[in-house]
Amino acid sequence: MILTWVLSLILLCSALIKQLESLTTQSLIELKTMMDTQEQFFSAEKAVVECEHDLAQRANGDVSDSNCIYRDMGNHVWRISSKQKPGVEVHVYVDPQTDTAQRLNWRQTFE
């Protein structure tokens, strides 16, 4: 009887250790995924910021190596979307007198 009880405790402990290993592995995968996604998001945001600054050159027709997709929304408002995933999309107002861009809003785009 005692032997059966000891064996059941050993099996219970081994199952607990297996569950802890599985949870640790899942936590590490989650952390790595979050870090990679955050890095990609920062990269997309940086590309959009660069495209905002280059919007004046867009009016002159010089956007050959752009990391963004530009769309004229009318009334000096532009939609700038990053080509990278996850995507970042911003609406920018360009002052026609000073050629300065002012961000109106932004959002993260999902597929």
C-alpha positions in Angstrom: 0.0 0.0 0.0 2.8 2.4 0.9 4.7 1.4 -2.3 1.6 2.3 -4.4 1.3 5.7 -2.6 5.0 6.5 -3.2 4.8 5.5 -6.9 1.7 7.7 -7.3 3.6 10.6 -5.7 6.5 10.1 -8.0 4.3 10.0 -11.1 2.5 13.1 -9.9 5.8 14.9 -9.4 7.0 13.8 -12.9 3.8 15.1 -14.5 4.2 18.4 -12.6 7.8 18.7 -13.9 6.7 18.0 -17.4 4.0 20.7 -17.2 6.5 23.2 -15.8 8.9 22.5 -18.7 6.1 22.9 -21.2 5.0 26.3 -19.6 8.5 27.5 -19.6 9.0 26.7 -23.2 5.7 28.4 -24.2 6.7 31.5 -22.2 10.1 31.7 -24.0 8.3 31.3 -27.4 5.8 34.0 -26.4 8.6 36.4 -25.3 10.6 35.8 -28.5 7.5 36.4 -30.6 6.7 39.6 -28.8 10.2 40.9 -29.1 10.3 40.1 -32.8 6.9 41.7 -33.5 7.8 44.8 -31.5 11.1 45.2 -33.5 9.1 44.9 -36.7 6.6 47.5 -35.5 9.3 49.9 -34.6 10.9 49.4 -38.0 7.6 50.1 -39.8 7.0 53.2 -37.7 10.5 54.5 -38.5 9.9 53.9 -42.2 6.6 55.9 -42.0 8.3 58.8 -40.1 11.0 58.9 -42.9 8.2 59.0 -45.5 6.5 61.8 -43.6 9.7 63.9 -43.8 10.1 63.0 -47.5 6.5 64.0 -48.4 7.8 67.3 -49.8 10.0 65.4 -52.2 7.0 63.4 -53.2 5.4 66.6 -54.5 8.5 67.1 -56.6 8.2 63.5 -58.0 11.3 62.1 -56.3 10.2 58.9 -54.5 12.0 56.1 -56.2 13.2 54.2 -53.2 10.2 54.6 -50.9 9.3 52.2 -48.1 5.8 53.5 -48.1 2.6 53.7 -50.1 1.3 57.2 -50.6 -2.3 58.1 -51.3 -3.6 61.6 -51.8 -6.9 62.0 -49.9 -7.5 65.5 -51.1 -7.4 68.9 -49.3 -3.6 68.4 -48.7 -4.2 65.3 -46.7 -2.1 62.2 -47.5 -2.4 58.6 -46.3 1.0 57.0 -45.8 1.1 53.2 -45.3 4.3 51.2 -44.6 5.1 48.3 -47.0 6.4 46.3 -44.0 4.4 44.0 -41.9 2.9 44.7 -39.3 1.7 47.8 -41.2 1.5 51.3 -39.9 -0.8 53.8 -41.6 -0.9 57.5 -40.9 -2.9 60.5 -42.2 -0.8 63.6 -42.7 -1.7 67.2 -43.5 0.8 69.0 -45.6 0.8 72.8 -45.2 1.0 74.0 -48.8 2.8 77.2 -47.8 5.6 75.7 -45.7 5.6 72.1 -47.0 5.6 70.8 -43.5 3.8 67.6 -42.6 1.6 67.3 -39.5 0.4 63.9 -38.4 -3.3 63.7 -37.9 -3.7 60.1 -36.7 -2.2 56.7 -37.1 -3.2 53.1 -36.8 -1.7 49.7 -37.1 -3.0 47.7 -40.0 -3.7 44.0 -39.9 -4.2 41.4 -42.6 
